[in-house]
Amino acid sequence: MDPKVKDLSPNEVFEKKDLVQLVDVRGVEELQGELGHMENITHIPLDQVGSRLGDLNKDSTIVFICRSGRRSAAAASFAIDQGFDAYNMDGGMLLWNELNLPLANK
């Protein structure tokens, strides 16, 4: 794991969700799958993060999300290298669901 990437727990992300930009880097099929997704996310699949980072507000804090926290950590590392204030959600949507935190349309 990249030491420059800081993790936030799902509970911390839930508490800060209105103050940060949430970016889910999973594929479309995963967003629609059994783990669902959070409300008010920006969807940028991991393979598009490099080309679409400019779509994000560089003045806001960004929290990257994926299934388990691995892909989102890679995205956060890349964003940090580009000058963004970025974090990884530890445990991903697996832990989010385990903690019974709210999902969009469920």
Summary of the structure (lengths in Angstrom):
residues: 106
radius of gyration: 12.3
end to end distance: 32.4
largest distance: 35.4
contacts: 324
relative contact order: 0.27
helix: 38%
strand: 19%
